Amino acid sequence: MLKIGNFVFEDDWERRRSSLMYFEGDENESPSWCVDIGFTSGDFNGEEISPSLCINPIDTKKESVTDLAGEAFSVMTINESCNREDSFYIYEHEPLDNYELKILEIVSDKAHIKCSGTLVIDGYADPPTKEKFEVDSWIPVIESVKDWEKFGL
């Protein structure tokens, strides 16, 4: 579920391939994880949108995906979000002003994710239009391409 102001959008992870991806790492790279969540189409200020959230890889010291339960990550400025290329798709990809992302638990190959903060609704406006958002979703955990088969995708 995504809430932007008073607007609510349901998860659409089957059609939009939402996931918590975990990358093991190797001798040259540390383990990392990232989150992509797609939501159903719906009305937003009189326009039909299909929002999605993209949080790019986050380095971790955790050695398995199950160890990620309890992990949290935050971005405090729009510059940090832009440098990481994290984005929220509303009308097009917009940076996040700030956010905190938490992996609450991992159960049966799904992760319970919460994310909240402020996103840019319209980056062309002067000043840019921003709005508070909240995400509370259960999404597939993906460690390899074959994991999609577990979810019929």
Disulfide bonds with the S-S distance in Angstrom:
none
